[in-house]
Amino acid sequence: MTPLLVVRNLRAGYGATAVLHGIDLAVAEAGITALLGANGAGKTTTLRAISGTVHRRGEIRLTGERIDGCRTEDVARRGVAHVPDGRGTFRELTVDENLRLGAYTRPAADAAEDRARVFGWFPVLRSRLRQQAGTLSGGEQQMLAIARALLLRPRLLLLDEPSFGLAPIVVGEIFAIMRDIRRVAGVGILLVEQNAALALDLADQACLLETGRIVVAGPADVLRADTTVRRSYLGY
């Protein structure tokens, strides 16, 4: 598959504290790459570095064009949507207002088709349009965060811990929808997920991050079948 995102020698951190020490990874067009590792390994920092919300060095290319020198808002305009850990909804705004913010850079008529599509994936949001986002259940807030990101019409979706704190049945629904998003919308996904088994089942490729360095990378089914990798790094 053709590379959508290519990251080379990415270094990032917070102030004087270095977190990433020169990592390489890629996401194919309409592909899913899982980024796995323990807490503190640098997974969230990787997503933040790609979207430009932390200081970073190295090379980041989206469809061949470098974006590592772009500001966060320009990265978003080029088609990168980031759903952060903690879901990142605007809790004081209504569901409808959150969705409108997702499409704020696009003409209303142009966004209407995508709005109808996200209601197909997340029908509960249609019935909650006037409800304050902070009063939604955890699963509904996660659905809202993903739906808002999709209204940007991204080429690349950065998803940080979409299953965190959710009931298994809700997690199953969201991961099934992510498969459909990739198939129908052709969106590439870089997925950070603590549930390694679930992530490897969804992804095409996977990278295992340990203290800011990639220690294992390859096809997801190969990592899933590797007993040493599973026992030593993935905990199952």
HELIX and SHEET records of a PDB file:
HELIX    1   1 LYS A   43  SER A   51  1                                   9    
HELIX    2   2 THR A   72  ARG A   77  1                                   6    
HELIX    3   3 VAL A   95  GLY A  102  1                                   8    
HELIX    4   4 ALA A  108  TRP A  121  1                                  14    
HELIX    5   5 PRO A  123  ARG A  126  1                                   4    
HELIX    6   6 ALA A  133  THR A  135  5                                   3    
HELIX    7   7 GLY A  138  LEU A  150  1                                  13    
HELIX    8   8 PRO A  168  ALA A  185  1                                  18    
HELIX    9   9 ALA A  196  LEU A  202  1                                   7    
HELIX   10  10 ALA A  220  ALA A  225  1                                   6    
HELIX   11  11 THR A  227  VAL A  229  1                                   3    
HELIX   12  12 ARG A  230  LEU A  234  3                                   5    
SHEET    1   A 4 THR A  17  ALA A  28  0                                        
SHEET    2   A 4 PRO A   3  TYR A  14 -1                                        
SHEET    3   A 4 HIS A  55  LEU A  62 -1                                        
SHEET    4   A 4 GLU A  65  ARG A  66 -1                                        
SHEET    1   B 6 VAL A  80  VAL A  83  0                                        
SHEET    2   B 6 LEU A 156  ASP A 160  1                                        
SHEET    3   B 6 GLY A 188  VAL A 192  1                                        
SHEET    4   B 6 ILE A  32  LEU A  36  1                                        
SHEET    5   B 6 GLN A 205  GLU A 210  1                                        
SHEET    6   B 6 ARG A 213  PRO A 219 -1                                        
END                                                                             
